Amino acid sequence: MTPYYQDDLVTIYLGDAHEWTTPVDVMVTDPPYGVGLSAVSESGYRGAENRTRRVVRDPYPDDPTMVRALIVGVIPGLIALANRALIFPGPRLMFAYPEPSGIGAVFTPNGAGRSSWGFQTTHPILYYGKDPYLTDGKGGRPNGFRDEQPNRERIAHPCPKPISWMRWAVARVSREGETVLDPFAGSGTTLVAAKSLGRRAIGIEIEERYCEIAAQRCSQEVLGLGA
Protein backbone atom coordinates (compact mmCIF):
# COMPACT_ATOMS: atom_id res chain seq x y z
CA MET A 1 0.00 0.00 0.00
CA THR A 2 1.07 3.59 -0.65
CA PRO A 3 0.56 6.02 2.27
CA TYR A 4 -2.34 8.43 1.81
CA TYR A 5 -1.08 10.53 4.74
CA GLN A 6 2.00 10.36 6.93
CA ASP A 7 3.52 12.33 9.79
CA ASP A 8 5.99 11.55 12.58
CA LEU A 9 3.57 9.17 14.34
CA VAL A 10 0.66 8.35 12.02
CA THR A 11 0.44 6.63 8.65
CA ILE A 12 -2.87 6.27 6.85
CA TYR A 13 -3.39 3.93 3.90
CA LEU A 14 -6.25 4.11 1.45
CA GLY A 15 -6.90 0.42 0.96
CA ASP A 16 -8.63 -2.77 2.03
CA ALA A 17 -7.95 -4.42 5.39
CA HIS A 18 -7.79 -7.75 3.49
CA GLU A 19 -4.46 -6.62 2.08
CA TRP A 20 -2.66 -6.00 5.38
CA THR A 21 -0.08 -8.70 6.20
CA THR A 22 2.52 -6.94 8.38
CA PRO A 23 2.76 -7.94 12.08
CA VAL A 24 2.04 -5.17 14.60
CA ASP A 25 2.22 -4.72 18.36
CA VAL A 26 -1.42 -3.90 18.95
CA MET A 27 -4.72 -3.69 17.07
CA VAL A 28 -7.45 -1.35 18.30
CA THR A 29 -10.46 -1.14 16.03
CA ASP A 30 -14.16 -0.48 15.71
CA PRO A 31 -15.39 -2.45 12.66
CA PRO A 32 -18.87 -2.17 11.13
CA TYR A 33 -21.62 -3.59 13.34
CA GLY A 34 -24.16 -4.92 10.85
CA VAL A 35 -26.93 -2.61 12.03
CA GLY A 36 -27.60 -0.60 8.88
CA LEU A 37 -25.42 2.45 9.57
CA SER A 38 -24.48 2.86 5.94
CA ALA A 39 -24.95 6.55 5.27
CA VAL A 40 -23.87 10.00 6.37
CA SER A 41 -25.93 13.13 5.88
CA GLU A 42 -24.57 15.81 3.60
CA SER A 43 -24.24 18.17 6.58
CA GLY A 44 -21.77 15.82 8.23
CA TYR A 45 -23.96 14.72 11.13
CA ARG A 46 -24.77 11.14 12.01
CA GLY A 47 -28.29 10.04 11.26
CA ALA A 48 -29.07 7.99 8.20
CA GLU A 49 -32.62 7.81 9.52
CA ASN A 50 -33.20 11.43 8.45
CA ARG A 51 -34.68 10.76 5.02
CA THR A 52 -35.11 14.45 4.15
CA ARG A 53 -31.37 14.84 3.57
CA ARG A 54 -29.39 13.56 0.66
CA VAL A 55 -27.11 10.81 1.89
CA VAL A 56 -23.87 9.32 0.64
CA ARG A 57 -23.60 5.55 0.56
CA ASP A 58 -20.55 3.63 1.73
CA PRO A 59 -19.09 1.04 -0.66
CA TYR A 60 -20.06 -1.86 1.63
CA PRO A 61 -23.56 -1.80 3.15
CA ASP A 62 -23.50 -2.19 6.93
CA ASP A 63 -25.77 -5.23 6.94
CA PRO A 64 -25.40 -8.49 8.91
CA THR A 65 -24.48 -10.59 5.87
CA MET A 66 -21.65 -8.28 4.88
CA VAL A 67 -20.34 -7.93 8.41
CA ARG A 68 -20.44 -11.69 9.09
CA ALA A 69 -18.36 -12.24 5.96
CA LEU A 70 -15.94 -9.56 7.14
CA ILE A 71 -15.64 -11.17 10.57
CA VAL A 72 -15.03 -14.66 9.19
CA GLY A 73 -12.79 -13.67 6.28
CA VAL A 74 -10.67 -10.84 7.69
CA ILE A 75 -10.78 -10.45 11.47
CA PRO A 76 -9.03 -13.74 12.46
CA GLY A 77 -6.06 -12.96 10.22
CA LEU A 78 -5.74 -9.46 11.61
CA ILE A 79 -5.88 -10.71 15.20
CA ALA A 80 -3.13 -13.22 14.36
CA LEU A 81 -0.87 -10.38 13.19
CA ALA A 82 -1.08 -8.53 16.52
CA ASN A 83 0.38 -9.35 19.92
CA ARG A 84 -2.75 -7.92 21.47
CA ALA A 85 -6.08 -6.65 20.18
CA LEU A 86 -9.05 -4.68 21.45
CA ILE A 87 -12.19 -4.71 19.30
CA PHE A 88 -15.51 -2.91 19.72
CA PRO A 89 -17.71 -5.53 17.96
CA GLY A 90 -21.13 -4.03 18.62
CA PRO A 91 -23.74 -6.14 20.45
CA ARG A 92 -25.59 -7.58 17.47
CA LEU A 93 -22.87 -9.81 15.99
CA MET A 94 -20.33 -10.04 18.82
CA PHE A 95 -20.75 -13.83 19.05
CA ALA A 96 -19.66 -14.20 15.43
CA TYR A 97 -16.15 -13.07 16.39
CA PRO A 98 -13.33 -15.46 17.32
CA GLU A 99 -13.39 -16.46 20.99
CA PRO A 100 -11.71 -13.65 22.95
CA SER A 101 -9.27 -13.84 25.83
CA GLY A 102 -11.52 -11.49 27.81
CA ILE A 103 -14.69 -9.42 27.53
CA GLY A 104 -15.25 -5.89 28.82
CA ALA A 105 -17.80 -3.17 28.14
CA VAL A 106 -18.62 0.50 28.13
CA PHE A 107 -21.70 1.05 30.30
CA THR A 108 -23.95 3.85 29.06
CA PRO A 109 -26.92 3.99 31.47
CA ASN A 110 -28.66 6.67 29.42
CA GLY A 111 -28.94 4.23 26.54
CA ALA A 112 -27.19 4.05 23.20
CA GLY A 113 -29.85 3.05 20.70
CA ARG A 114 -32.59 0.46 20.74
CA SER A 115 -32.31 -3.30 20.71
CA SER A 116 -34.83 -6.14 20.55
CA TRP A 117 -34.85 -5.98 24.36
CA GLY A 118 -35.27 -2.27 24.91
CA PHE A 119 -32.51 0.34 25.17
CA GLN A 120 -28.98 -0.91 24.65
CA THR A 121 -26.86 0.20 27.62
CA THR A 122 -23.59 -1.64 26.99
CA HIS A 123 -20.97 -1.53 24.25
CA PRO A 124 -19.03 -4.81 24.40
CA ILE A 125 -15.24 -4.91 24.18
CA LEU A 126 -13.35 -8.02 23.05
CA TYR A 127 -9.75 -8.55 24.16
CA TYR A 128 -7.21 -10.86 22.51
CA GLY A 129 -3.77 -11.73 23.84
CA LYS A 130 -2.33 -11.01 27.29
CA ASP A 131 -3.15 -7.99 29.45
CA PRO A 132 -0.02 -5.78 29.33
CA TYR A 133 -0.55 -4.48 32.88
CA LEU A 134 -0.74 -7.97 34.36
CA THR A 135 2.11 -9.20 32.18
CA ASP A 136 4.32 -6.33 33.34
CA GLY A 137 3.46 -6.89 37.01
CA LYS A 138 1.59 -3.59 37.33
CA GLY A 139 -1.59 -5.11 38.76
CA GLY A 140 -5.09 -5.38 37.41
CA ARG A 141 -6.98 -2.59 35.68
CA PRO A 142 -10.71 -2.27 34.85
CA ASN A 143 -11.66 -3.88 31.55
CA GLY A 144 -14.40 -1.32 30.94
CA PHE A 145 -15.76 2.04 32.04
CA ARG A 146 -18.93 4.10 32.32
CA ASP A 147 -19.95 7.05 30.15
CA GLU A 148 -23.14 9.04 30.63
CA GLN A 149 -23.05 10.82 27.28
CA PRO A 150 -21.25 8.85 24.57
CA ASN A 151 -22.22 10.79 21.42
CA ARG A 152 -20.47 14.15 21.68
CA GLU A 153 -18.62 14.48 18.40
CA ARG A 154 -20.10 15.66 15.12
CA ILE A 155 -18.03 14.02 12.40
CA ALA A 156 -19.03 13.05 8.85
CA HIS A 157 -19.09 9.33 9.58
CA PRO A 158 -22.09 7.12 10.43
CA CYS A 159 -20.78 5.93 13.80
CA PRO A 160 -17.62 7.63 15.11
CA LYS A 161 -16.44 6.55 18.55
CA PRO A 162 -15.86 9.32 21.12
CA ILE A 163 -12.21 10.33 21.30
CA SER A 164 -12.22 9.68 25.05
CA TRP A 165 -13.22 6.05 24.44
CA MET A 166 -10.41 5.44 21.99
CA ARG A 167 -7.83 7.15 24.21
CA TRP A 168 -8.89 4.80 26.99
CA ALA A 169 -8.74 1.80 24.64
CA VAL A 170 -5.29 2.63 23.27
CA ALA A 171 -3.90 3.28 26.76
CA ARG A 172 -5.51 0.10 28.12
CA VAL A 173 -4.07 -2.32 25.55
CA SER A 174 -0.77 -0.77 24.41
CA ARG A 175 2.57 0.11 25.95
CA GLU A 176 4.63 3.23 25.32
CA GLY A 177 6.72 2.78 22.19
CA GLU A 178 4.36 0.29 20.58
CA THR A 179 2.59 0.71 17.26
CA VAL A 180 -1.21 0.60 17.09
CA LEU A 181 -3.05 -0.64 13.99
CA ASP A 182 -6.65 0.26 13.15
CA PRO A 183 -7.56 -1.64 9.97
CA PHE A 184 -11.02 -0.01 9.85
CA ALA A 185 -9.84 3.52 10.55
CA GLY A 186 -12.96 5.41 9.47
CA SER A 187 -12.68 9.06 10.45
CA GLY A 188 -9.42 8.39 12.31
CA THR A 189 -10.45 8.58 15.97
CA THR A 190 -8.16 5.69 16.98
CA LEU A 191 -5.26 7.36 15.18
CA VAL A 192 -5.90 10.73 16.83
CA ALA A 193 -6.11 9.02 20.22
CA ALA A 194 -2.88 7.10 19.65
CA LYS A 195 -1.05 10.20 18.48
CA SER A 196 -2.21 12.20 21.50
CA LEU A 197 -0.72 9.45 23.70
CA GLY A 198 2.59 9.48 21.82
CA ARG A 199 2.00 6.12 20.15
CA ARG A 200 2.81 5.33 16.55
CA ALA A 201 -0.35 4.43 14.64
CA ILE A 202 -1.29 2.86 11.31
CA GLY A 203 -4.74 3.27 9.84
CA ILE A 204 -6.30 1.50 6.87
CA GLU A 205 -9.52 2.85 5.37
CA ILE A 206 -11.22 1.73 2.18
CA GLU A 207 -13.22 4.92 1.56
CA GLU A 208 -11.23 7.95 0.43
CA ARG A 209 -13.50 10.59 1.94
CA TYR A 210 -12.93 9.07 5.40
CA CYS A 211 -9.18 8.94 4.73
CA GLU A 212 -9.33 12.65 4.05
CA ILE A 213 -11.21 13.35 7.28
CA ALA A 214 -8.74 11.21 9.24
CA ALA A 215 -5.78 12.95 7.61
CA GLN A 216 -7.17 16.39 8.44
CA ARG A 217 -7.74 15.40 12.06
CA CYS A 218 -4.27 13.88 12.45
CA SER A 219 -2.59 16.89 10.85
CA GLN A 220 -4.06 19.38 13.29
CA GLU A 221 -1.34 21.15 15.22
CA VAL A 222 -3.32 20.91 18.46
CA LEU A 223 -5.12 17.61 18.98
CA GLY A 224 -8.17 18.70 20.96
CA LEU A 225 -9.74 15.79 22.84
CA GLY A 226 -13.22 16.80 21.74
CA ALA A 227 -12.33 17.38 18.07
N, C-alpha and C positions, 0 to 999 in steps of 0.2 A: 504493500500500500504506500501511496505517496502522501505525506502530511498535508492536510488542509490548512492547519494552523499549528504554530510551534512557538513556545517561548522557553524560558529557562527551566520551567517545571512541567509544563503541560504540552502534550502533543495530541492533536485531534486528527483522526483519519475519516475521510468520507468513504465508507465502504460497508461491507456486510460482515457481521460477526462470525459467519461461517468461515471466513477466510483467515481468521486470526489463529496462529499456530505457535506463537512465541510464549514460553513460560514467563510467569510474573510472580511477584511476591503475594499480591492480594487482589481479589476481585470484589468490588462493591458495585452492585447494580440493581436497577429497578426496571425489569423487563415489562412488556405489555401484560395486561391482566386477563384479557379475554372477556371484557365486560362492555364492549362496544364504544370505547372512547377513541373514536377514529377521526375526529375532526376538531379543528380550531377555528373560532370565529375570526372574521377579518380584522376585528378590532384588537385581537391579541389576547382576549380573555377566554378562560376555560368555559365550556358550556355548549357542547354539540347539541344539547336539547333545545336550544334557542333556534327555532326553525325560521325566524324572520331574518336571520343574517345569512349572508353567503358564506359557505364554509369551504375549507380546503381539505381534500382527502389525503390521508397518508397512503403510501404505496402498498402497505399490508393492512387489511382490515383487522381491527382489534376484536376478533371473534374467537370463541373457544376452539374451533377447529384449527385455526391458524396458530393460536398460542400453544395448543397441545403439540402440534408438529414442531414448533420452535423448541419447546421444552425437551422433547424426545430427541430431536436431531442435532441440537446445538449446545444446550446447557451442560450436559454431562462432560462433553469435551472441554468446555471452558473451565469447569470446576477442576478437571484433571490438570489443567495448565497452571493452576494457582496453588500456593501453599495453604492459603486460607481463603474463604469466600463468605460474604454476607449478601444475601439476596432478599429483597422485598418481593414476594411472589404474588401478593394479593390473596384474598381469602377464597376466591372462587375455584382456582385450579391449583392450590398449594400442594394438594396430595398427588398431583401428577409429577412433581419434581422428584429427583433422586432423594433417597433417604438422607436427612441431614444429621450432622453430629449433635446439633442442639437446635432448639426452637425458642425464640423470644417474641416480643410484640411491642408495638406502640399502642398504648391505651388512650383512646380519645373518647372520654365519657359524654361529650356533647354530640357524638355521632359523626360518622364520615360516610354518608350515603346509606341507601337502603339495601337490605338483603331479603331473602325469602323468609327470614325470621326476624323481621323488624329492622331497627337501625343498627348498622355495623359499627361497633365500638372498638375493634382491634384491627391493627395492621400487622399481620404475621411477619416474622423475620426468621429466615433459615440460615443456620451457620454450618460451614463445612471446614474441616481441619481442626487444629488444636488452638484453644484460647491462648493468645499471646501473653496475657497477664498471668495466667496460671502456669504456663510453660516457663516464664521468666521468674517465677517465685514472687510475684507482686501481689498475690492474693486474688480473691474473687471480685468480680465487678458485676453490676446488674446486666442482664441480657435484654433489657427493654427499658422503656421510660414512658412517662405520661405527658400528654400535650392537650391543653384545653381548646386550642384554636389552630388546627393544622394548616388551613388553607389561607396563607397570608399573601403569598406572591401572586403577581399578575404577569404571567409570561406566556408567550404565544406557543403553547404546547398543551395538549389535552389533559395531561396529568403530571405536572411538575411536583417533585417532592420539595418540602420546605428546606431551605438551606441549613437550618438548625438540625434537622433530622440527619442530613447527609454528613454534616460535621461530626455529629455524634457517632454515626456508623463508621466513618473513616477512622476516627480516633479509637473506636472500640476494637477494631479488627486489625489495625496496622501498627507497625512500629515506626519510629523516626528513621528516615533513610530508606524506607521501602517504597516501592512503586505500586501504585493502585491502578487497576484496569477497570474501566466501565465499558463493556462491549455494547451497551444499549444507552449511549450517552445522552440522547435527547437534547434538551436545552442546556446541558452541561453543569447541572447542579453538583453532581459528584466531583467533577473536575474543579469547580470553584471552591468547594469545601476542602478538597485535598490541597489545593494550592494555598489556601488561607492557613492550613496547618503545616506548611512547609514540605509537603509530600510531593514527589514526582507523580504525575498522573497521565494515563493514556486513555483516550476516549475514542470509541468507534461509533459512528452514526450513519445510517443508510440514507437519510433524507438531508439534502443539502441545506434547506432552509433552517433546519435545526442545528446543523454544523455552524452556520453563520451566527445564529443566536449564541451558541456556546462559545464561539471564538470571540465575539464581542464582549461577552461577560468575563471571559478569562483574560482579555487584554486590558480590562479596566485597571487604571493605576491604583485605585483604592477599591479593595474588594469588600464592599459593604455586606454585612451578614444578612440584610433584608433585601438585597438586590436580586 
